[in-house]
Structure formats: structure tokens, C-alpha cells
Amino acid sequence: MRPLDLDEFVGQVEILAPGGALRSAIEADRISSMIFFGPPGSGKTSLARVIARRTRCEFRQVSAVNSGVADLRKVFAAADDLLAYHQQRTILFVDEIHRFSKAQQDALLPVVESGLVILIGATTENPYFEVIRPLISRCELFEFKLFTPGEIGTLLDRALRDRERGLGTRGLALGSSGMEAIARASTGDARAALTILDTAAALVAAEHEGIIPDDVVAEAINRKPVFYQKGGDLHFDAVSAFIKSMRGGDPDAAIYWMAVMLTGGEDPKYIARRMVIFASEDIGNADPLALQVATSVTRAVEFVGLPECRINLAQGAVYLSLAPRSNASYNAIEAAMKDVKEEGTRRPPKHLRDAGYSGAADLGHGEGYKYPHDYPDGRVRQDYLPRDMKHRCYYRPVDRGFEQELSRRLRELGDVSKTDEGESS
């Protein structure tokens, strides 16, 4: 099958403009390491392959989703042999490079610096946020744009005519309305547009020639696979199902929805952050270790990276799913913030105010304050809220897990009225 050449590449006219930096470097065979960033289906992988062909470089591709440092070292060793014995350079294409951990990105620095490999990293994220600064400083950055409807139309026309790589042997065509429908449904994503076209071609009879009927195109659009993208419906639905499964105590379901997110390309750091929130919102002090587990998972994700950090995430999700439940801390801060918003900010009682500056004593600040460490058990009863709020009750521990102990401590302190009859604001 004849591969795509540079002159046939559709889209990204700014990046590949004649006389521009990238095109000139390709044509002069003087390319250096670079990072392509932009939305899915905008041609990042395709252009990397075109560059490798045009410059006669060996093309090696890895995905940061399921590759680690060991995989990179194999590529480095092969690149070293190829350069030493055949004087051929290697382009290392790293898809989803933002999903490499800092340590994994660090492993790329020596070979990029030495020129052993020419790195082309691809990411859908802003590289300044997701790629380490030393790596960015060694690479040129190129931003890819979504395809225009006209460019999508060109790609579809080519796919219908190309007898080697497309549907040219079928004798199919698209009417203007069908072309517009696919361009609209694909929202600038070339991969999505070609998937719809393939589906439409499969839906018409094998002997059908000529224009694909509009109703077939519409059916193909409805059958188009839902691509998991951050910000899309599937993203929010999967996250919601993940949280609700942990909240309901079903570790199997939690693990499944986590697998959906990871397989779909979700950033593992995002999943870890949701677990940290869950640990305080839904478990709280019923199991104080839950927050430690969640924050440890977050650290592990940053330190280990994919694919191994999926195990850390799974361990954390199982623990959180089976931990005792309490949303008392969540309810407490929500109720307190509601009071602040509705009633305004109160000043603390004078004995609690700052007395550490000149003139504070003249204002009565700190006067009458009881220092808890001067009393048995290091505690003392005094007003810690304004007098008209002294019976407000925000924190109501549940009778589960460690909060049973916290409830007992509150009773020992004489705050029985707060835990049983306190006013809920």
C-alpha cells in the first residue's frame, strides 16, 4: 500500500506552509525533536509518519498509555544499533506524551539531547502544563487545529477515490447533503469522519454504486462509536458512575468504570484527584485513613505513571469502596458556608481575637481567654462562636467507624446538646 506523502497531506496549512520552519526542515532533511499538540483526529500521527518517510528515518511508535521506561530503552538500543551499523536515524513517536510521568519524561532527555532519536511527541493537552520544562526546551512546538468542513470534504473525497487505501474499488460517492452531515457530525475530527464513511459504506449493499443515500449516512452517524474525550458526555457519565459505585460500596463496578476511563485516555491524575475528594466527602472521619490512602495514590500516580499506576488506582478504589461512610464533614462545611453567605461574616468573640499587636489589649482583644493547656486533658469550655450562635451545630458525627469514637469524645466534652438537639443552620 502506497503511504501518504507530504504533498498529499490535508490540513494544518499554517504548520506546513511553504517556506515555513517545519516544511523547510523536512525538505532539507534537518528535522529536530518536536511536540505536536492539538485535538484528536487532527493529523498528528499521520504527519509524523509522513516526516519519517520523507526523511528516510526509521519510525518507532509507542503509546504513553501502555508503555514504560523499559519499552523506551528497547527503542533506544535499536536506534543505537541502526545508527551505528546503517547510519539511519530513528524517529520515536510518543503518542499521548502528557500521560508519561515526570520520571518517564526524564528518561527521554539524554537521547533527545544526544540526538540518538528524534522525538515527536503528540498530545491533546497544553504541553506547557503537562510536559516537563527541560523536554519542552529541547523541542519545537507545533499546534494542530481542527479540520475545516472543506478539509473534511477533501479527505472524504480522497477516501472514496483511493483504490489502494480507501473505497475506490466500490464506486461510491457522497452527495452534498451527506458530505455536510458527516463534516458537521465529525466536528473537525478526521478520524471520526472517516469512521462514519466506513460505516456508511458497510451499510449499503456490496453491489451498490453511486451516491450513498442520505438516510444511510444518517444511520452511520448514529452508529458512530462514541469516542471517550475529556469534556464529553461519556467522560462525565463514567466519572459519575465511578463515584457512585464507590459510594455504594461496589468495588467491582468502581474498578470497571475506572477501566473505562483509563482505556478511553483519561488522565490518571484526574481520577486520583476525584478519589481524594471522595475520601473526605463520603468517608470522612468514619475512616481517617481513607484520605491518607487517596493522597498516597495521587503521589504514586505522579511518581510511577502509566501503565503501572493503574494498579495503585485500583488499590485505592477498592479501599474507598469498602470503607465505612460518613458525609458529616461535608455537611458541616456546607451548612457553615450557607450561614456565612446568608447572614454575613460575624466577628469572633473578643477573647478569641488577635492580641499580638500594640493596642490590642486596649480594645479588649484576648481578655478572658482560657488557655486549654492550663486545664485537665488540654481542653476547656468557653464560647468559641458568637453568643447568638453558641448552639449552632454543624458537625454531626454518624454512628459508624471512627466517628463513633468522635461522637463519644464530643459527649465527654459536654457537647451532648450539639450532637443530639443542636440547631441545624
Secondary structure by P-SEA (a helix, b strand, c coil): ccccccccccccccccccccaaaaaaaaccccbbbbbccccccaaaaaaaaaaaaccbbbbbbcccccaaaaaaaaaaaaaaaacccbbbbbbbcccccccaaaaaaaaaaaaacccbbbbbccccccccccaaaaaabbbbbbbcccaaaaaaaaaaaacccccccccccccccaaaaaaaaaaacccaaaaaaaaaaaaaaccccccccccaaaaaaaaaacccccccccaaaaaaaaaaaaaaaaccaaaaaaaaaaaaaacccaaaaaaaaaaaaaacccccccaaaaaaaaaaaaaaccccccaaaaaaaaaaaaaaccccaaaaaaaaaaaaaaaacccccccccccccccccccccccccccccccccccccccccccccccccccccccccccaaaaaaaaaaaacccccccccccc
